[in-house]
């Protein structure tokens, strides 16, 4: 049970082993008596220990029973003491109740007596107050009535639970009757002071009416509303007569007179009646708000009647004067009297921290745009902070189509002017030091867009903003096609439509017309302009979504216009690629026509390589310098050129047949030279050597390495055939029999030899590629030049359609 080091305590104790450990040799048996004595002593001690333990356990049961009995006795004693304490507590409680019974009765009597005295005092006050209230009402002592009535109403609230008593109910009815009489009397006094014909009584009656307004505050709210309604109606009755629909001053060109009239009326009111009405009634604001509602209704009717007479300048003039007046109201009043309908107008999205065109850089017009954005920023919060925004100007919204049509016409004229200016002034002067210049017309267009958007958002953020967005979309597309795509250099029939065909058919002696330096700069300028328009259109979309109502935000989508500018960019890059590609074509044609079986020694690079390098050095630095501000599109140009040139080079390489060993070595040298030039293409002719992008380098290395492998296979001896075929499969990893056929043609083998080689090739193909004879099952990782050529043809057709 307990851990022990004694061998006798082990579970696997073996007596024989133990004895052998005690007497390992015969000589050790001499000590056997001593060992026996030790064991006997140990046995004796163990017996003594066992005996002591057994004896100790004899009295345990008896001691436990004795302790249990003692615990039970202690519990019984404790229970008895607790019961005694409980009995004493009950007796004490009964004694306290008997002592305090009389005191409790006295407390109840005191409370009832106090309540009775208080109620009698309130009743006395109520009865006296009602009598005084009736007397003061008859004498029109409104100043005293205002304070007394409030007190009577407060006291009457204490008697709500006593309304079953006839006297109390009678007093309550007298109070209500007095309130009704006061209300009718005050309304009659106001009607007498301000009759419908407009005669007004200042001075004495105004003091009486001022006190009457204080009484009206305590009466039914309907009395107060009736007083306000009648006073405002009487105060604005002259306005309805002066600005009737048939009056000249009622038309939009004299809208200033409406606002001048109400300003004079408000000043007159402040002088004569400012102290008559309590400040919390906000009478000046109520008069202004009612004036706005009437003006909005009247303007709506007259504009509906004379809709054909509304012109853009007249409409904008009226809207400007109206919004100025609304801004003046916002400065003067808090808008606390407005209804829920106007308050909803204040719920607009928070202002954006990314103003339209703020991030654009590179042109002088950007400074103008940023300045305009800065001036607009403090205006943005005014729309949600102005509770009066739209209270009158909302009536102009149904007629904003006139403004939208005007902007449509103006933008159409602006685009026509851009076209005319481009024809008259020609393309922008190329400036290689500064890179390809963005056409100034695009900045002018977006500055005008900015102006229209801000102006329209001040007029309305609803459907008119959607209509304006549609106009913006229309002229963004027109700008992309008329100004950008329309001015891309066109290729002539001999060098344009037939250029790609001649590249594929390789008509010997065909002349290729290259773009001039100015035309290359123009293409780069149009590309930079399209890139600027693409980025700015995205910002325009974001800004329009910020300006328009949240419910209409999803209807603003300029993705189609951004795609249009992307197409212009793609077309521009493709034109640059086609131009350089076409310039290199005669050199490749010359390469394929050379007699490579007659080359006797390997020299420097061939003339056709020098010609290709010359064209690259002529075009690429111009394109790179003009696309300095849009580096990613220069990278796209390099990648597209590599994807076009390398398959074409390999295609011409297959046409070099037959090739001798020395000729193949010369071609390999030329291929390596072209590979080095293409790897250096992005920074060729530049003083600053910049590492080419990894994506471009990967394409060049993959394509040109394939060309080198083709030549290495051609250089390899075709005997023994098995080694040649295995070497081909290893180097090219191309399972196409067509490619293998072309390699054999380049080597100049006879048809009989080619047949046996092809049969062997089919036998040696790896198992997964057993169906590789079908061109459609070629390995995707290594497309053949024919596939590349077909892809180029499809791409060229697509580009021609878009152009």
FITI-876897 format. One line per field, with one value per residue (C-alpha): z, x negated, y; residue number from 1. Coordinates in steps of 0.2 Angstrom, whole numbers. Each point is the difference from the previous one (the first is absolute). Layout:
<seses>
w: c(Z,...)
u: c(X,...)
v: c(Y,...)
k: c(NUM,...)
</seses>
This chain:
<seses>
w: c(0,5,-11,7,-6,10,-12,11,-4,-19,-9,-10,15,-4,16,-10,-8,17,8,-14,2,19,-4,-17,4,10,11,5,8,15,5,-1,19,0,-14,8,16,-9,-8,16,8,-14,1,19,-3,-13,12,13,-12,-5,18,4,-14,3,19,-5,-11,14,9,-16,-2,18,-1,-15,8,15,-11,-10,16,7,-17,1,18,-6,-14,11,12,-14,-7,17,2,-18,4,16,-10,-12,13,8,-16,-3,17,-3,-17,8,14,-13,-10,16,4,-17,-4,7,-9,-17,2,4,-16,-11,8,-3,-18,-4,9,-10,-16,4,5,-17,-10,9,-4,-18,-1,7,-12,-14,4,2,-15,-11,6,-3,-17,-5,6,-9,-16,-1,4,-13,13,-10,9,16,-8,-7,16,9,-13,1,19,-1,-12,11,15,-10,-3,18,0,-15,13,8,-16,6,13,-8,6,-6,-17,-1,3,-13,-13,5,-4,-17,-4,5,-11,-15,3,1,-16,-10,8,-5,-18,-1,7,-14,-13,6,0,-17,-11,-17,-9,8,12,15,17,8,18,13,-7,-3,19,3,-15,7,16,-9,-9,17,5,-17,5,15,-10,-12,-13,-14,6,-2,-17,-6,6,-10,-15,-1,3,-13,-13,3,0,-17,-8,-9,-7,-9,-8,-6,-7,-8,-15,-13,7,-9,17,2,-14,3,-6,14,14,10,4,9,12,2,4,14,7,2,8,12,5,2,11,11,3,3,6,6,18,-1,-3,12,-7,1,-13,-13,-9,-12,-5,-2,-11,-11,-1,-5,-13,-7,-2,-8,-12,-4,-5,-10,-9,-4,-7,-11,-6,-5,-10,-8,-2,-18,5,12,-6,8,5,7,10,7,5,9,8,6,8,8,7,6,9,8,6,8,9,6,8,8,6,8,-10,16,-8,-15,-3,-3,-19,0,13,-11,-12,13,-1,-13,-1,10,-11,-8,4,-18,-11,-19,-9,15,-3,-18,-4,-15,-8,4,0,15,11,-5,4,17,4,-5,11,15,-3,-1,17,12,-11,2,18,-3,-8,15,12,-9,5,-12,-15,-14,10,-16,-12,-1,-12,-13,-1,-12,-12,1,-16,-8,9,-5,-18,0,7,-13,-14,8,2,-18,-6,12,-9,-17,5,6,-16,-10,11,-3,-18,0,12,-4,13,15,-3,6,15,4,15,9,-7,-10,3,5,-12,8,-6,12,15,-7,-1,18,6,-9,8,17,-2,-7,14,14,-7,-3,18,7,-11,4,5,-7,-17,-9,7,-9,-16,1,3,-16,-10,8,-6,-18,-2,8,-13,-14,7,0,-18,-8,8,5,-11,-15,1,1,-16,-13,-10,-19,-11,-5,17,11,-5,-9,13,11,-15,-8,16,0,-19,-1,-17,-5,-4,9,6,18,4,18,11,1,16,2,-3,14,12,-5,4,17,4,-4,11,14,-2,0,16,8,-5,7,17,0,-5,14,12,-9,4,18,1,-8,12,14,-7,-5,12,9,-8,-18,3,-8,-17,-2,-9,-12,-2,-19,-3,10,-11,-16,6,4,-18,-7,11,-7,-18,2,7,-14,-13,8,0,-19,-5,7,-5,-18,0,5,-13,-15,10,5,-18,-5,13,-7,-18,4,-6,16,-7,-9,16,1,16,16,1,9,1,-17,-8,3,19,-2,-9,14,13,-9,-1,18,5,-11,7,18,8,-8,7,17,2,-5,12,15,10,-4,3,2,-18,-7,8,-8,-17,3,5,-15,-12,7,-1,-19,-5,7,-7,-17,1,4,-15,-11,7,-5,-18,0,-9,-3,13,1,16,-2,-5,15,11,-8,3,18,2,-8,11,16,-6,-2,17,8,-9,5,18,0,-10,15,3,-17,-5,18,10,16,-1,9,3,-12,8,5,-10,-16,3,3,-17,-9,8,-3,-19,-5,10,-11,-16,6,4,-17,-8,12,-5,-19,4,8,-11,-6,2,9,-2,18,8,-11,4,19,-1,-9,13,14,-6,-8,10,-15,-5,-16,-16,-10,10,-2,-18,-1,9,-13,-14,7,1,-18,2,-14,0,3,14,7,0,10,12,2,4,13,7,2,9,12,6,18,4,6,-17,-11,-9,-3,-19,1,1,12,13,0,17,7,7,-18,-13,-18,-11,-11,16,4,-17,0,17,-8,-14,11,11,-15,-7,17,1,-18,5,15,-9)
u: c(0,-14,-16,-14,-18,1,-1,12,13,-1,15,-11,-10,-9,-7,-14,-6,0,-10,-12,-3,-4,-11,-8,-15,-4,-11,14,9,-11,10,17,3,-2,12,12,-1,4,15,7,-3,9,15,1,1,14,9,-1,6,15,4,0,11,13,1,2,15,9,7,4,18,4,-8,10,17,-4,-4,16,10,-8,4,18,1,-7,12,15,-6,-3,18,7,-9,6,18,-1,-7,14,13,-7,-1,19,4,-10,8,17,-5,-6,17,9,-11,1,19,5,-14,5,17,-6,-11,15,10,-14,-2,19,1,-14,7,17,-7,-10,15,11,-13,-1,19,0,-13,9,17,-8,-10,15,10,-15,-3,18,-1,-16,5,15,-11,-13,-14,-11,-16,7,10,-16,-8,17,6,-16,1,19,-4,-14,11,14,-12,0,19,0,3,15,9,14,5,13,-8,-17,7,10,-16,-9,14,-1,-19,3,14,-12,-14,12,7,-18,-4,15,-3,-18,3,14,-12,-13,13,5,-18,-4,15,-1,-1,-17,3,-11,1,-17,-3,12,8,-17,-3,16,-3,-18,8,13,-14,-7,17,1,-16,10,16,3,-14,13,3,-18,0,15,-7,-16,9,12,-14,-12,14,5,-18,-3,16,-8,-13,13,8,-16,-8,16,-4,6,-12,-16,-10,6,-12,-17,-10,7,-2,-11,15,9,-15,-2,18,-1,-16,10,14,-11,-8,17,6,-15,3,19,4,-17,5,18,-4,-10,-18,3,14,-13,12,-13,-6,18,4,-15,4,18,-6,-12,15,11,-14,-4,18,2,-16,5,16,-7,-14,12,10,-14,-12,-5,-6,-13,-18,-16,-7,17,2,-18,3,16,-9,-15,11,11,-15,-8,16,1,-18,5,15,-12,-12,15,11,-3,14,9,17,-3,10,-7,1,-14,-10,-2,-10,-14,-4,-14,-16,-15,-12,-14,-18,-5,5,3,-17,-9,-14,-2,-17,-10,10,3,19,-2,-4,16,9,-8,4,18,0,-7,14,13,-5,8,16,3,5,12,12,3,-2,13,18,7,-9,13,15,3,-13,8,13,-13,-5,13,-6,-19,2,-3,-17,-4,4,-11,-14,2,-1,-15,-9,4,-7,-15,-5,2,-11,-13,1,-2,-14,-10,3,-6,-14,-5,-7,-10,-18,-10,-11,-11,-7,17,7,16,11,18,12,6,18,2,-4,12,14,-2,-1,17,7,-6,9,16,0,-2,13,13,-3,4,16,5,-7,14,5,-8,-17,3,5,-16,-10,8,-6,-18,0,5,-14,-13,3,0,-16,-8,6,-1,-15,-11,4,5,-18,-10,-11,8,-10,2,7,-17,-8,15,13,-14,-13,4,5,-17,-8,8,-1,-17,1,-17,-4,16,-3,5,4,-5,7,-9,-8,15,13,-9,1,18,5,-10,9,17,-4,-5,16,10,-8,3,18,2,-6,9,17,-2,-2,15,11,-5,4,17,5,-5,11,15,14,-4,15,-7,-18,1,6,-17,-11,-14,-8,4,-9,-15,0,0,-15,-8,3,-8,-15,-1,2,-14,-12,5,-4,-17,-3,6,-11,-16,5,3,-17,-9,9,-11,-15,9,5,-18,-6,12,-6,-18,-10,-5,-7,-13,-7,-18,-5,7,-2,7,19,9,7,18,-4,-8,15,12,-11,0,19,1,-12,10,17,-2,-9,13,15,-9,-3,17,8,-11,15,9,-13,11,7,-18,-2,15,-7,-16,10,11,-14,-9,15,2,-18,-7,13,-2,-19,2,12,-13,-13,9,0,-19,-3,-11,-13,-18,-9,-9,16,9,-15,2,19,-3,-12,13,14,-11,-3,18,4,-13,8,18,-5,-8,16,8,-16,-8,-8,3,-13,8,-1,15,3,14,16,0,16,-8,-17,9,9,-16,-10,13,3,-18,-6,12,-8,-17,6,7,-17,-10,11,-3,-19,1,-5,15,-9,3,19,5,-12,5,19,-3,-11,14,13,-11,-5,17,13,11,11,6,-5,1,-14,-10,3,-6,-16,-3,3,-13,-12,3,4,8,18,-5,-11,14,13,-11,-4,18,5,-14,6,17,-6,-12,14,4,16,11,-3,4,13,-11,2,16,-5,14,-8,-17,-8,7,-17,-8,12,-6,-4,15,11,-8,3,18,2,-9,12,16,-7,-4,18,7,-11,5,18,-2,-11)
v: c(0,12,2,-11,-4,-17,-15,-9,13,-2,-8,-12,-6,-16,-9,-9,16,8,-14,0,19,-3,-15,3,-12,-15,10,12,-15,2,15,-10,1,19,2,-12,10,16,-7,-7,17,9,-13,4,18,-2,-11,14,13,-10,-4,18,5,-14,5,18,-4,-9,16,10,-6,4,17,5,-5,10,16,-2,-1,16,9,-5,7,16,2,-3,14,12,-3,3,17,5,-4,11,15,-2,0,15,10,-4,7,15,4,-2,12,13,-1,3,15,8,-3,17,9,-8,6,18,-1,-4,13,13,-5,1,17,7,-6,7,17,0,-5,14,13,-6,0,18,5,-8,8,17,-2,-5,15,12,-8,3,18,4,-8,11,15,-6,0,-12,4,-6,-14,-8,-3,-4,-12,-10,-2,-5,-13,-7,0,-9,-14,-5,-2,-13,-14,10,3,-11,13,12,16,-4,-5,16,10,-10,4,19,-1,-8,13,14,-7,-2,18,7,-9,7,17,1,-6,14,13,-5,0,18,6,-8,-1,-7,16,3,15,-2,8,3,7,-4,-16,-7,-1,-9,-12,-3,-6,-10,-9,-5,-7,-9,-9,-8,-4,-13,-1,2,18,5,-8,9,17,-4,-6,15,13,-7,-2,19,5,-9,5,15,-12,-11,16,8,-16,-7,-12,13,14,4,-1,-18,-7,-7,15,11,-14,12,11,-14,-2,18,2,-14,9,16,-9,-8,16,8,-14,1,19,-1,-18,-7,2,-5,-19,-10,-5,-18,2,4,10,8,-17,-6,15,-4,-19,4,12,-13,-13,13,5,-18,-3,16,-3,-18,6,14,-10,-14,13,8,-15,5,17,-7,2,-7,17,5,-16,0,19,-5,-15,10,14,-13,-10,16,4,-17,2,16,-8,-13,13,9,-14,-17,-9,-6,3,-10,-16,-18,2,13,-8,-15,10,2,-19,0,-10,7,11,-10,3,-4,15,-4,3,4,-14,5,7,5,14,18,-3,-11,15,8,-16,-2,19,-3,-16,10,14,-14,-8,12,0,-18,0,14,-11,-11,14,11,-6,12,-8,-3,7,12,-6,-18,7,3,-18,-6,13,-4,-10,17,1,-17,3,15,-9,-13,13,9,-17,-4,17,-2,-17,7,14,-12,-9,16,6,-16,1,18,-1,-18,-12,7,3,-15,4,-15,8,1,-16,-2,15,-2,9,16,-3,-14,11,13,-13,-6,18,3,-16,5,17,-8,-13,13,11,-14,-7,17,0,-18,-17,-10,-5,15,-7,-17,9,11,-17,-7,16,-2,-18,5,13,-11,-13,14,7,-18,-3,17,8,-15,-15,12,8,-16,-1,-10,-13,1,-14,-6,1,-1,-14,-10,3,-15,-10,3,-4,-17,-3,7,8,4,18,7,18,4,18,3,13,17,6,12,-14,-10,14,3,-18,1,16,-7,-15,11,10,-16,-5,17,-1,-18,5,16,-8,-12,15,8,-15,0,19,-2,-14,12,14,-10,-6,-17,-8,4,-4,-17,7,9,-11,6,-17,0,16,-5,-16,12,9,-17,-5,16,-4,-18,6,13,-13,-12,13,3,-19,-2,14,-7,-17,5,9,-16,-11,3,-5,-16,-3,2,-12,-14,3,-2,-15,-7,-16,10,9,-4,8,8,18,15,2,0,16,-5,0,17,7,-7,8,16,1,-4,14,12,-3,-6,15,12,-11,-2,19,5,-13,5,5,-16,-13,-15,3,0,-17,-6,6,-10,-16,1,3,-15,-10,5,0,-16,-12,9,-2,-19,-1,7,-11,-15,7,0,-16,-9,5,-6,-2,17,8,-7,7,17,0,-5,15,11,-6,3,18,3,-8,12,15,-5,-3,18,7,10,10,0,17,6,8,-7,-19,-7,-18,-7,-6,-19,-3,6,-9,-16,1,5,-14,-13,4,3,-15,-10,7,-5,-17,-2,5,-12,-14,4,0,-17,-15,-10,-16,-11,5,-6,12,14,-3,-1,16,9,-6,5,17,6,-10,2,-15,8,-10,16,8,-15,0,18,-5,-13,12,12,-14,-4,-18,-10,-5,-19,5,11,-14,-12,15,4,-18,-1,16,-6,-16,10,12,-1,-9,15,9,-15,10,15,-3,11,18,4,-11,9,4,16,5,1,7,-2,15,-4,1,17,6,-4,9,15,0,-1,14,11,-3,5,16,5,-1,11,12)
k: c(1,2,3,4,5,6,7,8,9,10,11,12,13,14,15,16,17,18,19,20,21,22,23,24,25,26,27,28,29,30,31,32,33,34,35,36,37,38,39,40,41,42,43,44,45,46,47,48,49,50,51,52,53,54,55,56,57,58,59,60,61,62,63,64,65,66,67,68,69,70,71,72,73,74,75,76,77,78,79,80,81,82,83,84,85,86,87,88,89,90,91,92,93,94,95,96,97,98,99,100,101,102,103,104,105,106,107,108,109,110,111,112,113,114,115,116,117,118,119,120,121,122,123,124,125,126,127,128,129,130,131,132,133,134,135,136,137,138,139,140,141,142,143,144,145,146,147,148,149,150,151,152,153,154,155,156,157,158,159,160,161,162,163,164,165,166,167,168,169,170,171,172,173,174,175,176,177,178,179,180,181,182,183,184,185,186,187,188,189,190,191,192,193,194,195,196,197,198,199,200,201,202,203,204,205,206,207,208,209,210,211,212,213,214,215,216,217,218,219,220,221,222,223,224,225,226,227,228,229,230,231,232,233,234,235,236,237,238,239,240,241,242,243,244,245,246,247,248,249,250,251,252,253,254,255,256,257,258,259,260,261,262,263,264,265,266,267,268,269,270,271,272,273,274,275,276,277,278,279,280,281,282,283,284,285,286,287,288,289,290,291,292,293,294,295,296,297,298,299,300,301,302,303,304,305,306,307,308,309,310,311,312,313,314,315,316,317,318,319,320,321,322,323,324,325,326,327,328,329,330,331,332,333,334,335,336,337,338,339,340,341,342,343,344,345,346,347,348,349,350,351,352,353,354,355,356,357,358,359,360,361,362,363,364,365,366,367,368,369,370,371,372,373,374,375,376,377,378,379,380,381,382,383,384,385,386,387,388,389,390,391,392,393,394,395,396,397,398,399,400,401,402,403,404,405,406,407,408,409,410,411,412,413,414,415,416,417,418,419,420,421,422,423,424,425,426,427,428,429,430,431,432,433,434,435,436,437,438,439,440,441,442,443,444,445,446,447,448,449,450,451,452,453,454,455,456,457,458,459,460,461,462,463,464,465,466,467,468,469,470,471,472,473,474,475,476,477,478,479,480,481,482,483,484,485,486,487,488,489,490,491,492,493,494,495,496,497,498,499,500,501,502,503,504,505,506,507,508,509,510,511,512,513,514,515,516,517,518,519,520,521,522,523,524,525,526,527,528,529,530,531,532,533,534,535,536,537,538,539,540,541,542,543,544,545,546,547,548,549,550,551,552,553,554,555,556,557,558,559,560,561,562,563,564,565,566,567,568,569,570,571,572,573,574,575,576,577,578,579,580,581,582,583,584,585,586,587,588,589,590,591,592,593,594,595,596,597,598,599,600,601,602,603,604,605,606,607,608,609,610,611,612,613,614,615,616,617,618,619,620,621,622,623,624,625,626,627,628,629,630,631,632,633,634,635,636,637,638,639,640,641,642,643,644,645,646,647,648,649,650,651,652,653,654,655,656,657,658,659,660,661,662,663,664,665,666,667,668,669,670,671,672,673,674,675,676,677,678,679,680,681,682,683,684,685,686,687,688,689,690,691,692,693,694,695,696,697,698,699,700,701,702,703,704,705,706,707,708,709,710,711,712,713,714,715,716,717,718,719,720,721,722,723,724,725,726,727,728,729,730,731,732,733,734,735,736,737,738,739,740,741,742,743,744,745,746,747,748,749,750,751,752,753,754,755,756,757,758,759,760,761,762,763,764,765,766,767,768,769,770,771,772,773,774,775,776,777,778,779,780,781,782,783,784,785,786,787,788,789,790,791,792,793,794,795,796,797,798,799,800,801,802,803)
</seses>
